[in-house]
Amino acid sequence: MEEAREFLEVFEIERPVVLATAFGGSVALLLAAHHPEAIGCLVLVSTVARYVHTRSIAVLDRLGGAEAGEIATRYFAEP
């Protein structure tokens, strides 16, 4: 997060639109929380504040059946 603020400072970028996806959203949220003056606008796409594999597995199991849950379990164990 500090590295992102320093990047903006070094390149003299003032109040940019910050677009963040996936895990980058966590970094962008920290930047916005700790240095709100550093960004002009924050856009988050498909991001989560915290990711819990077991929740994803449970949803896949419920929506896609036992086979989908088993595939997800194997994937998260060894992507």
N, C-alpha and C positions, 0 to 999 in steps of 0.2 A: 504494500500500500504506500509506504514512504517512497519506494522506488518510482511509483507512478507519479506522485507529486513532484519528485525531483526531475523526472523526465519532462514534465510540463514546464518546469522552471528553466531547465537547461536550454530547451528549444524555444523558450519565450512564447509558449502557447498559452493564451489567456482565455479562460472560461470556455473550453471546447464542449461540443456535444460528445458525450461519452456513450458509446454503444458497446454493450457487453453481452456475451452469450455464454451459456453453460456455466462452468465454474468461474469464468471471468466476471460474472455477475457478483460473486462474493467479493472479489477484489474491488470492483467498482462501488459496491455498497459501502465498503470500509472507507474508500477514498471520499465518498460523498458524506459519510458520517463524521469523519475526522477533519476534512478540509472542504466544507461546502462552498467556500469562496473560490475554490480552484476549478469548479466545473460550471458550465452554463446550463446544461441539460443532461439528464441521465435516462438512457433507454436500455431496458433489460429485456432480453429475449431468451426464453426457455432456460431460465436460471432458477436456482433454489438456494435458500439460505443454509440449508443442511440437507444432506442426502443420506438416506438410510436404506441399505440394500434390502433388508427384510421387508420393508413396506412395499418396495417395488415388486419383490417376489410374490408377496401376498396378493397384490392387485393383478399381476399377470396370471397367477394361479386361479384367481376368481373369474377373470374375464376370458382367459384363454384355455382354461382347463389345467389339469395336473401336468400334462406334458409341457405346457408353456412354463409353468412354475419350475419344473425340473431343469429345463433348458436354462432358465434365468439363474437358478442356483449354481449350475455348473459354470456358467459364464462369469458370474461374480466371484466364484472361487478361483478361476483361472482364465482371465479375459484373453 
